[in-house]
Amino acid sequence: MKKKDPQNSAGLSSNRRFFLKKGVAAAGAATMGVGLLKSPARAFAAGSEGSSGHLNRGDAAILRFLQALETIEADLWIQYAELGGAGANTPGTTGNSPIDLVFEDNPVTTALAPLYIAGLQQLDADMPQYIADNTDDEISHESFLRSYLEDKGEPIADLTPFRLLKPSQVPGVPNRGRLTNLTQLTVDTTWWTRYRSDSQNPDLGDSFAHAVPDLAKNQHTAIPRSNQDLIADPNQPGGVSMHTQAIANTAGFHFAFIEQGGSSLYPQLAQRVTHPEVLRILLSIGPTETSHFQTWHDKAGNAVQVTDTDTGFPGSTGATVTFPNLNDPTHTTAQADSLQTNLIMPEPTFFLNRKFGRVSIIRPTETRNAARAAVKSFVDDGLFIGHGFGTKTSDGFVEKMFALAEEADNARRDVE
């Protein structure tokens, strides 16, 4: 009787196991593929993609949401530029967007609030130029995203019907409706300590202290509401009263709050797009938002130490705000490290999992519910006060923004 070859026997057994393993894996992959194709998430991603060059449904939803957000940012930055921008306070126009056309219809050609500008210059002499440049950038973002969507045959987010809020009453400010309210802000300043932490990350569930706690309480104006907010005081730096300086300081911290949101939002949503060109758009615009944030982060640290109570003026909120010395040497070392004004580079912290160690990153970048969180942060900030959100008289603006956010958050990257 011929003996079996142990090697051959082992080889046959190994081949059979390999075949069975391979077959099961292939069958599983096929089953999984069918399941993915039938899943709502994948269907949403694949959507309407075709040979015509149209975007898939998920990519279009993300771009439309970002276009809406950039419309809001352009609206608020135009208000800052009108009162605190450089030169003629008129941002350059970049296309045929309604933002450009509305601004061209009634441009600001002279400095309307010199004392406000002087207050901003206490934070940095170049603040007016930076404001004008930031405004121009946001207008260009909105205009580009709008043009791209239209070129692909996709609907855009038209927010024109919601330009209903009253502008500043400083003489010379164009009397046209606005989307955003800069006079009743509750400013989140946790971005300050978040970027200085070497052990915490919001993506890992951590929370952070406010740099200026008073800004996170009650409501504060970041622009002069009328000439009564523009008060000279020769005994104060730059001849600017504490009241006017407090408004300029509030603006300085609000600038950074707005732009740190964009720094996170673009990488958050980039993780959900499918088409390489759409990914390229997000990866190209996003870093400019980070550049803005880094600039404003640096300037906010120069805010003049003042205490002001907003009373006795039209539209006064009654809120008291104190801008402290963030470099106060009486702080403990730990406190000083979390507030020190020249620590504007993102401190390395934990990312994904603490076992990987620390790395310098944008934070947060968790993508789940990222778009909705962005809209909620604007609601909490007070930017949309006046639209009646949550009341029977709501004009539907905030509801529309949340609907656009939900569509963006439902997008899924379509992986072959």
C-alpha angles and dihedrals in degrees: 000000000000116000120233115249105245091209093050091045091051090047093052091047091047092048091049091050089048091050093048092045092046093046094050091047092049092048090048092049091049091049091047090049092054090048092051093049090052095044117107092230093056092042089053091052095046092041113134100349112144145143092284090080094248117151120253115254096258096049091048091050092052094048092046091051092049090048089054091048091049089050088056092046092049089051094054095041092051087057090052091046093050091058105024108020129115127269112341090359090235116130116221115261120238109187146329097304115139086243090062094043095048091049093049092050092067112010127184108241104174137045104270101184112031093167091053089051090049089052091051090049089061084071092047134338090231096054095110091054092046090051092051091048094047089050092051090049094053092047089052092050092053093044094049095047090047092050092047093051092048091048089055091050093249127141116254128216105257108195095169095109089060097058090112107122122108117252127224112294094221103130112263097029107127110258097230130124121267135207096218137053116217096174102073104042129158100195121208107217097176088108086077096062094032092064092046096052117106095188108035136070127179088222087064093051098264124145131208142213123249118253090211106026094186092062089059091057128070121342131304135183120235096188131045107266092202139342088282088074090056107080128164122218117177090198094063130073110283090004089278119140120238089249094055091041091053089055091051091047090051089053091051093056092041091055090060093043091056096046097044086060091058090046089062101033099062096053089042093056094036087071089065103048124101111193116076091224092054089048088051090053093052093044090050100047097038097066091055088060088053089050089054092048093050090052095048092042089059095046096047089063089067094061110140115248105250140144119212137171114208103225138125097036132102107273094012114168097201091232123145119214130187120193103204133205099266090194093054106156091212090073118100116255091259092051093045092052091053094050106030106132100219094055094094099136113096104264112229110259139163118296133188092342130007090230090073093063129228128325134172107249147149108268132239107024099151104132101205110111090347096145094047090049090054092054092045091052089056091048091050089047091060094240091131099045106134097041091090096236111182094017135095089251095057113142090213097245099120091041089055091050092051090049091053089047092052091053091050093047090051092058116109129194108253106227120188 
